[in-house]
């Protein structure tokens, strides 16, 4: 059965360049045989965090939140496509992520970061690593950082020039690493139930 992967993206900006990278990640994972789906925080548009999904009485959570909780629980792994805002994380993706907790447990996550500058969102990636680990995910050591994103991917998410070629090489290794951990997690969950 194909690995079920969620690619999470969180910019709410009108002219968002990172969606190119999110679309690239989905297409590339699909080409590798994964059942990959984009989870776009702007499209789902959860309210600002007041109550986590688990804090709602049965049947009272917003429909979009309930549907997303099910998708997260059924996923084998996650790819977080993260931009850097003032040396930190995107508020839209952080808000979406914080609505859930146990739903994320015992699955691997990978971080793909980007920026308009040359550092490729490296500071946001560091912040996300700590956050995702705290939320019960195993964060793989391989990362992809894309600087000057509009020179690396065109509007349809097609790689451009040397930057695009570099992205393709880096993403291949990243996806191999994440796939290894997805397989390890699936085997372990089949062998032994998580401790909590």
C-alpha positions as a Python dict, from the first residue, in 0.01 Angstrom:
ca = {
    (1, 'X'): (0, 0, 0),
    (2, 'X'): (129, 349, -86),
    (3, 'X'): (267, 564, 193),
    (4, 'X'): (8, 825, 295),
    (5, 'X'): (188, 1159, 316),
    (6, 'X'): (53, 1501, 410),
    (7, 'X'): (239, 1808, 283),
    (8, 'X'): (154, 2101, 511),
    (9, 'X'): (188, 2463, 402),
    (10, 'X'): (88, 2777, 587),
    (11, 'X'): (130, 3114, 415),
    (12, 'X'): (-176, 3338, 407),
    (13, 'X'): (-12, 3604, 190),
    (14, 'X'): (-173, 3717, -136),
    (15, 'X'): (146, 3667, -340),
    (16, 'X'): (275, 3350, -181),
    (17, 'X'): (576, 3200, -350),
    (18, 'X'): (609, 2904, -115),
    (19, 'X'): (305, 2734, -266),
    (20, 'X'): (536, 2652, -559),
    (21, 'X'): (751, 2444, -327),
    (22, 'X'): (450, 2280, -161),
    (23, 'X'): (313, 2180, -502),
    (24, 'X'): (657, 2056, -607),
    (25, 'X'): (677, 1840, -293),
    (26, 'X'): (334, 1686, -354),
    (27, 'X'): (406, 1609, -720),
    (28, 'X'): (751, 1468, -646),
    (29, 'X'): (623, 1244, -367),
    (30, 'X'): (341, 1124, -592),
    (31, 'X'): (593, 1044, -867),
    (32, 'X'): (777, 830, -609),
    (33, 'X'): (459, 628, -549),
    (34, 'X'): (328, 805, -240),
    (35, 'X'): (-32, 900, -179),
    (36, 'X'): (55, 1265, -110),
    (37, 'X'): (-192, 1544, -37),
    (38, 'X'): (-146, 1917, 16),
    (39, 'X'): (-287, 2059, 338),
    (40, 'X'): (-304, 2434, 282),
    (41, 'X'): (-372, 2625, 604),
    (42, 'X'): (-518, 2919, 413),
    (43, 'X'): (-770, 2698, 236),
    (44, 'X'): (-872, 2512, 552),
    (45, 'X'): (-881, 2841, 745),
    (46, 'X'): (-913, 2715, 1101),
    (47, 'X'): (-1002, 2980, 1359),
    (48, 'X'): (-729, 3126, 1578),
    (49, 'X'): (-661, 2863, 1841),
    (50, 'X'): (-912, 2877, 2121),
    (51, 'X'): (-965, 2507, 2184),
    (52, 'X'): (-769, 2212, 2050),
    (53, 'X'): (-961, 1945, 1861),
    (54, 'X'): (-951, 1713, 2165),
    (55, 'X'): (-1106, 1983, 2385),
    (56, 'X'): (-1436, 1989, 2193),
    (57, 'X'): (-1724, 1774, 2310),
    (58, 'X'): (-1794, 1482, 2077),
    (59, 'X'): (-1953, 1605, 1755),
    (60, 'X'): (-1909, 1978, 1825),
    (61, 'X'): (-1572, 2051, 1661),
    (62, 'X'): (-1584, 2246, 1333),
    (63, 'X'): (-1622, 2009, 1036),
    (64, 'X'): (-1291, 2118, 877),
    (65, 'X'): (-1106, 2049, 1202),
    (66, 'X'): (-1264, 1705, 1240),
    (67, 'X'): (-1182, 1613, 878),
    (68, 'X'): (-822, 1726, 917),
    (69, 'X'): (-781, 1535, 1246),
    (70, 'X'): (-882, 1218, 1062),
    (71, 'X'): (-633, 1284, 779),
    (72, 'X'): (-352, 1346, 1026),
    (73, 'X'): (-427, 1027, 1222),
    (74, 'X'): (-432, 823, 899),
    (75, 'X'): (-107, 965, 760),
    (76, 'X'): (217, 770, 762),
    (77, 'X'): (433, 1084, 758),
    (78, 'X'): (442, 1457, 710),
    (79, 'X'): (633, 1717, 511),
    (80, 'X'): (620, 2070, 653),
    (81, 'X'): (691, 2336, 389),
    (82, 'X'): (790, 2636, 597),
    (83, 'X'): (870, 2997, 521),
    (84, 'X'): (1061, 3226, 753),
    (85, 'X'): (889, 3532, 898),
    (86, 'X'): (1117, 3766, 1095),
    (87, 'X'): (1349, 3481, 1197),
    (88, 'X'): (1052, 3270, 1302),
    (89, 'X'): (763, 3053, 1188),
    (90, 'X'): (459, 3133, 975),
    (91, 'X'): (163, 3202, 1202),
    (92, 'X'): (-89, 3033, 971),
    (93, 'X'): (87, 2696, 976),
    (94, 'X'): (163, 2719, 1347),
    (95, 'X'): (-203, 2789, 1420),
    (96, 'X'): (-314, 2489, 1214),
    (97, 'X'): (-57, 2260, 1374),
    (98, 'X'): (-143, 2360, 1731),
    (99, 'X'): (-508, 2258, 1696),
    (100, 'X'): (-391, 1897, 1726),
    (101, 'X'): (-155, 1700, 1945),
    (102, 'X'): (-201, 1324, 1984),
    (103, 'X'): (-300, 1305, 1619),
    (104, 'X'): (65, 1374, 1524),
    (105, 'X'): (224, 1114, 1753),
    (106, 'X'): (456, 834, 1641),
    (107, 'X'): (507, 941, 1280),
    (108, 'X'): (805, 1097, 1104),
    (109, 'X'): (813, 1452, 973),
    (110, 'X'): (1047, 1627, 734),
    (111, 'X'): (1108, 1999, 699),
    (112, 'X'): (1141, 2180, 367),
    (113, 'X'): (1211, 2551, 415),
    (114, 'X'): (1228, 2847, 180),
    (115, 'X'): (1277, 3221, 162),
    (116, 'X'): (1325, 3498, -90),
    (117, 'X'): (1681, 3541, 40),
    (118, 'X'): (1981, 3312, 25),
    (119, 'X'): (1943, 3138, 364),
    (120, 'X'): (1639, 2943, 250),
    (121, 'X'): (1439, 2974, 571),
    (122, 'X'): (1702, 2798, 783),
    (123, 'X'): (1601, 2979, 1104),
    (124, 'X'): (1237, 2880, 1062),
    (125, 'X'): (1344, 2521, 1000),
    (126, 'X'): (1531, 2521, 1332),
    (127, 'X'): (1226, 2652, 1515),
    (128, 'X'): (1001, 2395, 1351),
    (129, 'X'): (1235, 2109, 1441),
    (130, 'X'): (1186, 2180, 1811),
    (131, 'X'): (811, 2230, 1774),
    (132, 'X'): (747, 1911, 1577),
    (133, 'X'): (961, 1706, 1814),
    (134, 'X'): (767, 1842, 2110),
    (135, 'X'): (444, 1741, 1936),
    (136, 'X'): (548, 1375, 1919),
    (137, 'X'): (691, 1349, 1569),
    (138, 'X'): (1030, 1207, 1477),
    (139, 'X'): (1195, 1478, 1267),
    (140, 'X'): (1429, 1335, 1004),
    (141, 'X'): (1779, 1477, 987),
    (142, 'X'): (1770, 1552, 614),
    (143, 'X'): (1632, 1892, 523),
    (144, 'X'): (1576, 2092, 210),
    (145, 'X'): (1637, 2468, 216),
    (146, 'X'): (1542, 2671, -89),
    (147, 'X'): (1678, 3023, -117),
    (148, 'X'): (1564, 3272, -379),
    (149, 'X'): (1256, 3063, -434),
    (150, 'X'): (1125, 3257, -734),
    (151, 'X'): (1454, 3185, -913),
    (152, 'X'): (1443, 2817, -815),
    (153, 'X'): (1084, 2729, -910),
    (154, 'X'): (859, 2889, -1169),
    (155, 'X'): (494, 2972, -1096),
    (156, 'X'): (386, 2615, -1170),
    (157, 'X'): (653, 2471, -940),
    (158, 'X'): (888, 2358, -1216),
    (159, 'X'): (1258, 2372, -1123),
    (160, 'X'): (1462, 2649, -1286),
    (161, 'X'): (1835, 2656, -1363),
    (162, 'X'): (2107, 2558, -1119),
    (163, 'X'): (1890, 2628, -815),
    (164, 'X'): (1619, 2398, -946),
    (165, 'X'): (1871, 2124, -1021),
    (166, 'X'): (2010, 2158, -669),
    (167, 'X'): (1659, 2132, -526),
    (168, 'X'): (1591, 1813, -719),
    (169, 'X'): (1910, 1650, -587),
    (170, 'X'): (1842, 1760, -229),
    (171, 'X'): (1476, 1659, -237),
    (172, 'X'): (1561, 1312, -363),
    (173, 'X'): (1788, 1246, -65),
    (174, 'X'): (1536, 1405, 172),
    (175, 'X'): (1255, 1186, 37),
    (176, 'X'): (1472, 873, 70),
    (177, 'X'): (1542, 958, 434),
    (178, 'X'): (1178, 1031, 511),
    (179, 'X'): (1066, 713, 332),
    (180, 'X'): (1303, 504, 546),
    (181, 'X'): (1151, 646, 865),
    (182, 'X'): (796, 605, 733),
    (183, 'X'): (863, 237, 668),
    (184, 'X'): (1027, 195, 1010),
    (185, 'X'): (730, 361, 1181),
    (186, 'X'): (474, 150, 996),
    (187, 'X'): (658, -172, 1086),
    (188, 'X'): (696, -74, 1449),
    (189, 'X'): (329, 25, 1487),
    (190, 'X'): (230, -311, 1332),
    (191, 'X'): (465, -493, 1571),
    (192, 'X'): (391, -302, 1890),
    (193, 'X'): (135, -43, 1992),
    (194, 'X'): (277, 296, 2091),
    (195, 'X'): (317, 326, 2470),
    (196, 'X'): (61, 607, 2502),
}
